[in-house]
Amino acid sequence: MKNISIRDYIISNFKDTDEKEMRKAIDTSIETKEEEALPGMGVFFEILWENSNEVNKKTIMNTISSNIKNVG
């Protein structure tokens, strides 16, 4: 049996998705709070992080750290 990379599977599923569809998938994942969506969101975050410069990374970290206290 071949091991399936979750990362590769998610990237493959969204490779031909336009921005509108991608936005809908992200919004739906967040709204439904389904645990199954977390790996996909993690892959999206990884792509975002790897393709961000240091200024954008600082903005991302500031957004997360200033808002995580309000989650829950």
N, C-alpha and C positions, 0 to 999 in steps of 0.2 A: 504494500500500500504506500502510495506517494504522500509525503508530508505536504500539506498545503500551508503556505505562508499567509497568515491573515493580512499582513501588510500588502503583499502582492495581489491578493484577492480583492481587497478594497480599492487599491489603485486601479486595477483592471476594470472593476465595476464602474468607476467614475471617470475613466479616461476620456470618454466621448461625451461627457455631461456638460451642458452649457451652464453659465453662471446662474441663470434663473432656476434651473433644476437643482444645482448644487445648493443654492440658498434655501430652497424648499426642503431639501433633505436635512440640512443643518437645523433649520427652524423646527422641523417636525421632530427631530431627535431630541432637541432641547425641550420642546413643549411636552412630549410624552414621557420624558425622563426614563426611557427604557434602558436598562443596563446593557442590553445587547448592542446599543449604539456607541458605547464608550470606546471600544477598540477603533471604530471608524473615526470618531472624533479625535482620538489620539494620533491616528495616522495623519489626519488633516493638520493637527497642531504640529506634528513633526515636520511636515512639508512647509508650513508657515515659518517655523523657527529656523529651519535650515536655509531658507531663502530670504531671511530678514537681515538687515544690517544691524550694527550695534545700537543705533538710535531706536530703531523699531523694536528690537529685543528689550530695550529698557522700557519703552512704552508698554509693551505686552506685560512685562513683569510688574510695572507700576499698576496697571489695570487689574491684574490678578491679585496682587498683594493688598491693594486698597479695597477690593470688593469681596475677598474670600471671607472676611469677618462677618459679612452680611448674609452668607449662604447658610441655609439650614433652618 
